[in-house]
């Protein structure tokens, strides 16, 4: 019994820590080497809102304005540089320089408190002036929708206007139960699975 329980708990702990292990270094830079959008590990937008953002990013590429986007919901998304959380402008420069070897595309960073922008060899002042009206709000959908608005604004400023699809009708600010709740529920389920056969055998002996 104790051995089986210990093994079950070890498996759950390993699963629970997997995102933390994945988040070493700078996770966004790893993803954006090959992809165009980095989504927060813990607070993803709804499927419909992700589709909207991905579509706008692809439309921007086709219109001649390829762009990369990073949605940062918490310090955990920054891996080894959590100190840059809630500093979207500084992080945009940090990440943009990391990606400069593989991409010279504009980079948009969305954090709960605002936007960051970076493009190699470009003074960002003009972009930040254009992005000033964009508000982020709270939740995964709010961040993704802010990214869409930012992309539309920047593309138009660069001479590549885009048709922006309307926001998803049922936008959710959270992608699902927090990881701690899921982990706790998993532990409870395993405890029941381990204990149930023992209880049944004891009752059968009586």
FENZIUR-V917633 format. One record per helix or strand of 2 or more residues. SS is the DSSP state (@ for helix, = for strand). FROM is the first residue (numbers start at 1). TO is the last residue. Records with the same first field share a line. If there is no record, write none. Layout:
SS = FROM-TO / FROM-TO
This chain:
@ = 2-22 / 27-32 / 47-62 / 75-84 / 88-99 / 125-131 / 140-157 / 179-205
= = 37-38 / 67-72 / 106-111 / 114-118
